[in-house]
């Protein structure tokens, strides 16, 4: 008889790699499956850098989750010796009554986080690379910084293997079928059996789990890197990570220059897409439009260095999805994170292992349950 795994994890990007490690370290027999070879650039877990921040403007419920994530990223660095995080501090910039500033202040005050409110002039003086318009303010938080996503995924996968996980790459899942005591998974090459299954397939979740009650939409996003005319203003010691609400509900974010140019991108508002229709090449006109958007706010940026695409998998309310399948508590659904989930993956990997183990987590995950989406519609 073929081996029966304790858990099979479908998708080994940010969430799947973390879950594979946290499940394997508990001594479980773990199977991980991915149609590519992670870390890869086909989904949402690439792009050289990701922001991690604590004064979370999206909702205060995320703060304890990201605080646990900080602890686990630090632990992962210690266990692997890899550099996964660089502290820079962070700025949430916009109008005082805007979504980003008011939301960041709500989280900071709710959880007693260290922070400062900077006026327009204070923002200009402390960070001369930035050119805020009159009336703009910023919430400064000292713990924010940069995660290196490809290295983070690789570190989780390394430790998962060291704890005995079987990680199979370049093997797409074609179908799955629950039975009384196990779940049969059919791939392009063979089939497997597992007592429980965790779907961390991100933008592929809808095709793997049809008739999902939460409609998921895919969005093409573009990441840009630019040179600067004044490099000393864009170094990590002089420029933190930032997110800027430049007009109501319109955001771009950026990083200091780590040697490959200043990375910037818009958050949200991308072109709806599918995997079959995704345009991976970035047109010159798209680069020109981004330059025009950024010029009033970051006048020191000059020539483009590089541009590439990634995919947001969005839920209707832009929160995460993490819950059991309505038809079985042996099937856990995770990972559509609406473009802001990577920073949490270390903690969500632990939470997913807890859910599979005993059906609950120490963290408050109520915002990510299927019922939360039903009540929002």
N, C-alpha and C positions, 0 to 999 in steps of 0.2 A: 504494500500500500504506500502511496506517496505521503510525504511528511505533511502534517497539518500544523500550520503556523498559529501561534497565539494571536497575532495581528498581522494583517497585510496593509501596507501604506501605499496608496496610489498617488504618485507625484512626490518628487524629492527636491522641490525648491525650498524656499525659506521655511514654510510650515512643515512640510513633509520631512525634511532633513532633521529639523529640531525634534519632531515627534519620534523619528526613528531612533535618535540618540536616547531620548528620555524613556522610551519603551524598552530599548535594549539594555540600558543600565539597570533596569529592574529584573533582569534575568529572563525576560520573555524571549521566545523564539519569534524573531521579527523578519518579515519579508518587506523589502522596499522595491517598488517598480516605477520606472520612469521611461517614457518613450524616447527621451534624449539622454545625454550624459551630463548631469548637473555637476557644477554650476554651468548653466547655459544661458543664451540670450533670446530664447524663443518665447518667454513668458513675462514675468514681473519681478524677477529676483536678480537683476543685473544692473549695470550702469556705473560701476566703480565705487559709488558713494550713496549713502542714505542718511537722512537726518534722523537723529534720535533727540527727543525733547520731552520735558516733564510737564510744563504748564500747558496742558493739552486743550486747545481751544475747542475741539470737537465735542467734548463732554467730560465732566470731572470723573466719570466712572473709569476712564482710561488711566488715570494717574497711578493707582496702586498696581495696575498691570504693567505699566512701563517701569515703575520702581523695581518690581521683581525682575523685569527684563534686564535692567542695569546690573543687578546682582549676578544674573546668570551669564550675561556677556562677559563680565569680569572673571567669573569662574571658568568659562570656556577658554578665555585667553590664558589663564593659568594652567589649564590642563593640556593645552596644545602648544603653547609657546608662540602662537600666531598673534600678529597685531590686528585686532578687530575693531578697535574704537580709538578715536582721537577727540579729546575734549577741546571745544572752541568757544563755548558759550553760544547763546542763540538769541535772535531778535524776532519778535512777532510785531510786524509793522503795519500801520494803517490808521484809519480815522478812529478817534476815541470811542465812538459808538458802533464801530464796525464789528463784523463777526469775529475777526481774528483777535483784536485787542480785547474786546469785552469777554470773549470766550476764554482767552488765556488768563485774564484776571480772575474770572470765576473759578477756574481750576486752581490757580495759585492761592487764592484766598480760602477756598474750601478746604484745601489740604495743607495750608500753612507753608507753602513753598517759598524759598528765597527768590526774590525778584525785585526789579526796579522799573519804574515808569520813566521813560526818557522823553523829553520835549523835542520838538523839531530841531531846535538849536543844539541841544545836548547830543542828539543823534548825529548831526553833522560834525560836531567837534570831536566826538569819540571815534567815529567811523567815517573818515573823509571820503572813502570810496562811494558812499551813499549820498544821494541828493534828494531828500524828502521834500515834498511840497509843503507850503505853510499849512499848519493845522495837523500835520501828521505826527503821531506819537509812536512809541515802541515799548513793548514789554521785554525787558532783558532778563534772561534766566541763565545762571552760570553753569548748570550741569549739562546743557545741550552740547551736541557734538556730532561726529560723523561715525557711521558704521561702514565697513567695507564689505558689501554684500557677497561677492564671490568668495572671499576668504571665510566669511561666516558660514555659508552653506558648506564649503569644503571642510571646515572644522567640525561641524555637526556630523557630516557623513563619515569623517575619519574616526571619530569616537564611536559612532554607531557600529562601524565595522569592527573596531577593537573590542566592543562588547558582544560581538557575535552575530550582528545583523547580516542577513543575506540581502545585498543591494544589487538589483539587476537593472542594467541600463539598456537603452535602445530596444526596449520591448514594450510595445503599446498594448494596453488593455482593450480588448474588443467587446467583452461582455462579462457579466457576473450574475450569479444566481444563488440565492439563499436556500439552504437545506436545513433540516431539523437540527443538526449539530455542527454545521460548518457552512461556509460560503465558498462556492466554486468560482474561481476567477480564470477566465480564458484570455490568453494573450495571443499575439501574432505567432508565437513559437510553441507554446505549450499551455498547460493549465496548472493551477495551484489551488490549495484549500487552506482556509484560515477560519479560526473561530470568530474573529471580529475583523472588520475592515474599516479603515480610515481613509476617506477621500480628501486629499489635499491637492487636487488637480487644478485649482485656480480657474483660469479661463476655459478649461476643458470640462469643468464640473457639469455643466448643463447637458453636454453630450453623453457623459458617463452616467448621470443620474437623471433620466428624462422625467418629465411631469413634476419637476421640482416646484413647490408652491411659491417660492420666491423667484420672481423674474430677474435674471442676471443679464446685464448688458456689458458688452465689450467696447472699450474706448481706446483709440490710438493716441498715444502721447509721444512727444518728441523731447529728447534730452539734447541740450546744446552745450558746447564748450567754446569759449572765446578767449583770445589773447587780450592783454591789457596794455594801455599806454604808460601806466604807472604801477609796475609790479609790486612795489613796496606797500601799496595801499590794499592789496588783495591777498596778502599772505595770511596764514592762519593766526599769526600773532596780532594782526591788525584788522582782520575781518572775520566775524563769526559766521556760522550758518544763519540763514534768515528765511522767513516767509513773509511776503508783502501782499497785502490786500490793496491793490492799486486803484480799484474802483469797487463798488459794492458787489460782493460775492465773486470777484475776479482776483485770482491769486497767481503769483509766480514765486519761486523759491530759488535759493542759490547757496553755493559753497565757496569758500576761499580757494585760491589756486594751490593745488597740491603738486604741481609740476606739469600738469597736462592742460592747463587753462582753467578759467572760471566756469564751473558747470552751473547752468540755470535751466529752468523748465517751468512751464505753466502747470498748475495743479487743477485738474478738471477742465471741462470745456473742450475735450478732444473730439475727434471725429468718430462717430459710431462705426464699428467694424465687425467682421467675423474673422476667424482664422483663415478662411479661404480667400477673403477679399483684402486682408491687411496689406497696406502699402508700406513696405519696410524702407524703401529709399526715401530720403528727405530731399524735397525739391529746394532749389535755390530761392524761390519765392517765399517758401516757408521760413528759411533762415533770415531773409530780408525783413519779413514782417516781425519776427522776433527781435531783430536788432532795433527796429523802429519802436516797438513796445518798451524795450529796456533803456533806450538812450536817455530819456529824461531822468531816470532813476539811478542808472549806473553809467554815467557818461564816460568812464574810463575804459569801458570795453571797446575792443577794436575788431580785428579780423576773426572770422570763425575758424576754429581748429577742427571740429568734428561734430557730427550730429547722428543720432540713432534713435530708433523707436522702442517703445515698450508698451505693454498692455495693462490698462486698468480693467479689472472685473468688478463692476459696480452693483451693489444692492440698491433697492429703491430709496433707502434713507442714508446711504453712504456709510453705514456701520458694518461691522463684520457679520459673517454667518458662521456660527459654531454651535451645532446641535445634533442630536441623534435623528436619524431618518424616521419619519412618522410611522413607518411600518416595522421598525426593528431597533431595539436598543443595542444590537450588535453592529450597527452601521453608523459611524460618526461622520458628519459632513463638516468640512472646514475649508477655510482659506480664501473665499472671495472677500478681499479686504479693501476694496474701493480705493486703492492707490495709496493707502497710508498704513499698511500693516507690517512692513518688514521689521521695524524696530521692536515690535512685540513678539517676534517669532520665537525667541528663546523662551519666553514665559508661556506663550501659547502651546509650545511643544510640551512643556511640563503639564500644563492644564489639560491638554488632550490625553496624555498618559493617565492623569488622574480620572478623567471622565471614563476612559476605557476600563480602568481598574475598578473603580467603585461608584461610577455614575455621577460624581460631583467633584467640584474643584473648590479650593479655598478662596479663589478669586470670584468676584461678582461678574458673571458672564451673562446676566439677564438681558442686556441690551442686544445680545447676539443670537438669541433664541428665535426659532421659527415663529413662536407666538408673538414676539415683539414686532415682527414684520406684518403679521396679520392684523394686529391692533392699530398699526400705522396706516393701513389702507382702508 
